[in-house]
Amino acid sequence: MKRLRWPSRLPIDPYILLLLGTVGLAALIPARGTAADVSSGASTAAIAFLFFLYGARLSTREALDGLRHWRLHATVLACTFVVFPLLGLAARGLVPVILTHPLYQGLLFLTLVPSTVQSSIAFTSMARGNVPAAICAGSFSSLVGIIATPLLAASLLGSSGGFSADSLLEIVLQLLVPFLAGQLLRRWIGGFVTRHKKALGLVDRGSILLVVYTAFSEGVVQGIWRQVSPARLGGLFAVEAVILAVMLLLTWYGGKALGFGREDRIAIQFAGSKKSLASGLPMASVLFGPQAALAVLPLMLFHQMRADRVRGARQAARAGPGGRRHPAGASRTVTNRGRYRDTFRLSWAAAPVVSSQLTS
């Protein structure tokens, strides 16, 4: 039998480097005065356009067709909007010893963000799981998150997060209305959006970079970063690593306890343990305003953690060619060799993000 080999390294997502570069640019050349007004206006328009594209892309019919697998989707939604927030609330006891209150608010917001469609599909496919279920689960999470995330944030963060009736109205106008408009127009523009997926993807990512620049510029101008020390960032990283590890374990063994097969458990694990950077950053900008810089920091850090990629590689190795599982001995060999590598690679993958934040 051909010997199973691990990838030699897990490269950093190039987009993360762009995000960090944008943070560095905001630290060196923050938008002030008129430039800040222009940047804020452009960011608001970019967020609205971003959610318009989300609505135009998302096939509601395909998502509804997946309702026949409702137990799996309900499990993913419960992981995303119930279990994750409970872990976030449990972390409240770490304030102020490990986390400052603003960093904790960002961490709690992270736990309220919906799952991501693209990454869930990619990792589920790599691990030879139920890809159609991952597509539907990610789509449901995105749909529910448009409403659930702001409501959960208003409920759990309350006035301490700067929420009010005006904040909820702003969410409706900037996020929900454009999203619904995209859904209504999808019949006519869906083909165009699909044909120009690559170009519009660049618009997506450019819009997010603009949102990040605007949020971090406001943070620099207001001196928010003086509230964050290297020790606090290290503590944040450790807490997020624990939360991710707990979610990976809960989604896998919880799915097993609920009677799901291996392919379904893979879809549950990846769709239920991920958080959407593309949805979370614009939402944080609307919800937190000038405090958005600290609110999005936990989300950016969590996005770079790669334990799920290691898990996907291990699941693929266990499945073998054509999706077949290797004999128990071969599977056990991979597990034993990877036991300590998982921890090391998780730390290695997130360390550049931490170090970049420490120097900005």
C-alpha positions in Angstrom: 0.0 0.0 0.0 1.2 3.4 -0.9 2.3 5.3 2.2 -0.1 8.2 3.2 1.6 11.6 3.3 0.6 14.8 4.9 0.8 18.1 3.1 4.2 19.6 3.9 2.7 22.9 4.9 -0.5 24.8 5.1 -0.1 28.1 3.2 -1.6 31.3 4.5 -4.7 32.4 2.5 -3.4 35.3 0.3 -6.6 37.2 1.1 -5.6 37.2 4.7 -2.4 38.9 3.7 -4.4 41.6 1.9 -6.6 42.0 5.0 -3.5 42.5 7.1 -2.0 44.8 4.6 -5.2 46.9 4.7 -5.0 47.0 8.5 -1.4 48.1 8.2 -2.4 50.8 5.7 -5.1 52.1 8.1 -2.6 52.2 10.9 -0.1 54.2 8.9 -2.4 56.4 6.8 -5.8 56.4 8.5 -8.7 58.3 6.8 -9.3 61.6 8.5 -11.7 64.5 8.0 -13.1 64.7 4.5 -11.3 61.5 3.5 -13.0 59.7 6.5 -16.4 61.0 5.4 -15.8 59.7 1.8 -14.5 56.4 3.0 -17.5 55.9 5.4 -19.9 56.7 2.6 -18.2 54.4 0.2 -18.1 51.7 2.8 -21.9 52.0 3.4 -22.5 51.7 -0.3 -20.2 48.8 -0.6 -21.9 46.9 2.2 -25.3 47.4 0.6 -24.0 46.2 -2.8 -22.3 43.3 -1.1 -25.6 42.0 0.3 -27.4 42.8 -2.9 -24.9 40.4 -4.6 -25.5 37.8 -1.8 -29.2 37.9 -2.6 -28.7 37.7 -6.3 -26.4 34.7 -6.0 -28.3 32.6 -3.4 -30.7 30.2 -5.0 -33.6 30.0 -2.6 -35.1 27.2 -4.6 -32.1 25.0 -4.2 -32.0 25.7 -0.5 -35.7 24.8 -0.1 -35.1 21.6 -2.2 -32.7 20.5 0.6 -35.4 20.7 3.3 -35.9 16.9 2.9 -32.6 16.6 4.9 -34.0 18.9 7.6 -32.4 17.1 10.6 -29.0 17.9 9.3 -29.8 21.5 8.6 -31.4 22.0 12.0 -28.3 20.5 13.6 -26.0 23.0 11.7 -28.2 25.9 12.6 -28.2 24.8 16.2 -24.4 24.6 16.2 -24.1 28.1 14.6 -26.7 30.0 16.5 -27.1 28.2 19.8 -24.0 26.2 20.7 -21.5 28.8 19.4 -23.2 31.7 21.3 -23.3 29.6 24.5 -19.6 29.1 24.3 -19.2 32.9 23.8 -21.3 33.5 26.9 -19.2 31.1 28.8 -16.1 33.1 27.9 -17.6 36.0 29.9 -15.8 34.7 32.9 -12.4 35.5 31.3 -13.1 39.2 31.6 -11.0 41.1 32.7 -8.3 38.5 33.5 -7.6 37.3 30.0 -9.8 39.5 27.7 -10.8 43.1 27.9 -14.5 43.9 27.7 -14.2 45.3 24.1 -12.3 42.2 22.9 -14.9 40.0 24.6 -17.7 41.8 22.8 -15.9 41.0 19.5 -15.5 37.4 20.5 -19.2 37.1 21.4 -20.1 38.7 18.1 -17.9 36.2 16.3 -20.0 33.4 17.8 -23.2 35.0 16.4 -22.0 35.2 12.8 -23.5 32.7 10.2 -21.6 29.9 8.7 -19.9 30.3 5.3 -21.0 28.5 2.1 -17.8 28.4 0.0 -15.4 27.1 2.7 -18.0 24.6 4.0 -18.3 23.1 0.5 -14.6 23.1 -0.2 -13.6 21.3 3.0 -16.6 18.9 2.9 -15.6 18.0 -0.7 -12.0 17.5 0.3 -13.0 15.1 3.1 -15.5 13.3 0.8 -18.5 14.3 2.8 -22.1 15.1 1.7 -21.4 18.2 -0.5 -25.1 18.9 -1.4 -26.0 18.9 2.3 -23.1 21.3 2.9 -24.3 23.7 0.2 -27.9 23.7 1.6 -26.7 24.0 5.2 -24.4 27.0 4.4 -27.2 28.6 2.4 -29.7 28.2 5.2 -27.2 29.6 7.7 -26.6 32.7 5.5 -30.3 33.3 5.1 -31.1 32.9 8.8 -28.0 35.0 9.7 -29.3 38.1 8.0 -32.0 38.3 10.7 -30.7 36.1 13.5 -27.2 37.7 13.9 -28.4 41.3 14.5 -31.2 40.1 16.8 -28.9 37.9 18.8 -26.3 40.7 19.0 -28.9 43.2 20.2 -30.1 40.7 22.8 -26.8 39.4 24.1 -24.7 42.6 23.7 -27.5 45.1 24.4 -26.7 48.7 25.2 -23.1 47.8 26.0 -22.6 47.1 22.3 -24.1 50.4 21.3 -27.3 48.9 20.0 -30.6 50.7 19.7 -33.7 50.8 17.6 -31.8 53.0 15.2 -29.1 50.3 14.9 -31.7 47.7 13.9 -33.3 50.1 11.4 -29.9 50.6 9.9 -29.4 46.9 9.6 -32.7 46.5 7.8 -31.8 49.3 5.3 -28.2 48.4 4.7 -28.3 44.6 4.8 -31.8 43.1 4.6 -33.3 45.4 1.9 -30.4 45.0 -0.5 -30.4 41.3 0.1 -34.2 41.0 -0.6 -33.8 43.2 -3.7 -31.1 40.8 -5.0 -33.4 37.8 -4.4 -36.3 39.5 -6.2 -34.1 40.4 -9.2 -32.3 37.1 -9.3 -34.7 35.9 -12.0 -33.4 38.5 -14.4 -29.8 39.0 -13.2 -28.9 35.6 -11.9 -27.4 34.5 -15.2 -25.3 37.6 -15.4 -24.1 37.1 -11.9 -23.2 33.5 -12.6 -21.4 34.2 -15.8 -19.3 37.0 -14.2 -18.7 35.2 -10.9 -15.0 35.7 -10.9 -15.2 39.5 -11.6 -17.9 40.0 -9.1 -15.9 37.9 -6.6 -13.2 40.6 -6.9 -15.8 43.2 -6.2 -16.9 41.3 -3.1 -13.3 41.1 -1.7 -12.6 44.7 -2.6 -15.7 45.8 -0.8 -14.6 43.9 2.3 -11.2 45.5 2.2 -12.8 48.9 2.0 -15.0 48.0 5.1 -11.9 46.9 7.0 -9.9 50.0 6.1 -12.8 52.3 7.2 -13.3 50.4 10.5 -9.6 50.3 11.4 -9.1 53.9 10.4 -11.8 55.0 12.8 -10.1 52.9 15.5 -6.7 54.4 14.9 -8.1 58.0 14.9 -10.0 57.4 18.1 -7.0 55.7 19.8 -8.8 52.3 20.3 -5.7 50.3 19.7 -4.1 51.7 22.8 -6.6 49.4 24.6 -5.0 46.3 23.2 -1.7 44.7 24.4 0.2 41.8 23.0 -0.7 39.7 26.0 -4.4 40.4 25.4 -4.1 39.3 21.8 -2.3 36.2 22.8 -5.1 35.4 25.2 -7.7 36.1 22.5 -5.9 33.6 20.2 -5.8 30.9 22.9 -9.5 31.3 23.7 -10.5 31.1 20.0 -8.3 28.0 19.5 -10.2 26.3 22.4 -13.6 27.3 21.0 -12.7 26.0 17.6 -11.4 22.7 19.0 -14.6 22.3 21.1 -16.8 23.0 18.1 -14.9 20.5 15.9 -15.4 17.8 18.6 -19.0 18.6 19.3 -20.1 18.7 15.7 -18.4 15.4 14.9 -19.3 13.3 18.0 -22.7 15.1 18.4 -23.5 14.1 14.8 -22.6 10.6 15.6 -24.8 10.6 18.7 -27.7 11.9 16.6 -27.3 8.9 14.2 -25.9 10.7 11.2 -23.6 8.7 8.8 -20.0 9.6 8.2 -20.6 11.8 5.1 -23.4 13.7 6.8 -21.2 14.2 9.9 -18.4 15.7 7.8 -20.9 18.2 6.3 -22.2 19.0 9.9 -18.6 19.4 11.2 -17.4 21.9 8.5 -20.7 23.8 8.1 -21.2 24.0 11.9 -17.8 25.0 13.0 -17.0 27.8 10.5 -17.9 31.5 10.6 -18.3 33.8 7.6 -15.8 36.6 7.3 -17.7 38.0 4.3 -21.0 38.4 6.2 -19.5 39.2 9.6 -17.3 42.1 8.7 -20.1 44.2 7.0 -22.4 43.4 9.9 -19.9 44.4 12.5 -19.3 47.7 10.6 -23.1 48.5 10.8 -23.6 47.2 14.4 -20.5 48.6 16.1 -19.7 51.8 14.2 -16.5 53.4 15.5 -15.9 50.3 17.7 -15.9 48.0 14.7 -12.1 47.7 14.6 -12.0 45.7 17.8 -15.2 43.8 17.0 -13.8 42.4 13.7 -10.4 41.5 15.1 -11.6 38.2 16.7 -13.4 37.3 13.5 -10.3 37.9 11.3 -8.2 35.8 13.7 -10.7 33.0 13.7 -10.9 33.0 9.9 -7.2 32.1 9.7 -7.2 29.2 12.0 -6.7 26.0 10.0 -7.5 23.1 12.2 -10.5 22.4 9.9 -8.2 22.1 6.9 -6.0 19.6 8.8 -9.2 17.8 9.7 -10.3 17.7 6.1 -7.0 16.3 4.9 -7.2 13.6 7.6 -10.8 12.7 6.6 -9.7 12.5 2.9 -6.7 10.3 3.8 -9.0 8.0 5.8 -11.5 7.7 3.0 -8.9 6.8 0.5 -9.3 6.8 -3.3 -12.9 7.1 -4.4 -14.1 7.8 -1.0 -13.4 4.4 0.5 -12.1 4.2 4.0 -8.7 2.6 4.6 -8.3 -0.4 6.9 -8.3 0.3 10.6 -4.6 0.0 10.9 -3.9 2.6 8.1 -6.4 5.0 9.6 -4.9 4.6 13.0 -1.4 5.3 11.6 -2.6 8.6 10.2 -4.3 9.5 13.5 -1.3 8.7 15.7 1.1 10.7 13.5 -1.2 13.6 13.2 -2.2 13.9 16.8 0.5 16.5 17.7 0.8 17.9 14.2 -2.8 19.1 14.5 -2.0 21.3 17.5 1.2 22.5 16.0 -0.3 23.4 12.6 -3.2 25.2 14.2 -0.8 27.4 16.1 1.4 27.8 13.1 -1.4 28.9 10.9 -2.7 31.6 13.2 0.6 32.8 14.5 1.3 35.1 11.5 -2.0 36.9 12.1 -1.2 37.4 15.8 2.3 38.7 15.1 1.1 41.0 12.4 -1.5 42.5 14.8 1.2 42.9 17.5 3.3 45.0 15.2 0.5 47.2 13.8 
